[in-house]
Amino acid sequence: MAVVDIKTQQGFQKSYIGSIDSRIIYYNGVPIPCFFDEVNHSPDGFNWGYNGSGPSQLSYAILRHFTNDSNLTRKYYIKFRREIISKIPMDREFELPVNTINEWMVNL
């Protein structure tokens, strides 16, 4: 699997940040979309820390945002949920570095 080119911009975080209070996921301070028009697992939005509908929606959204490739995302987002998203502690905010996603994709 090809490594996604990570743009290095000074002053920008290189992580996805999940807010426990709002369940909004940020990248560079901007909320990422849910992509409900492509996949709708969870009308309630994102969640993490288990294998369910909220984590499925989050997996799809992060991979889709990260790769900008809906076909690739559809192929791998359940595996991403199982191996990465479900292991994030569910009772607190999280930070998912893009390097972690890149490393995961290299090993597909």
Secondary structure, DSSP 8 states (H G I E B T S, - for coil): ---------TT---EEEE-TTT--EEETTEE----TTT--S-TT----SSSSHHHHHHHHHHHHHHH--HHHHHHHHHHHHHHTGGGS-TTS-EEEEHHHHHHHHHT-
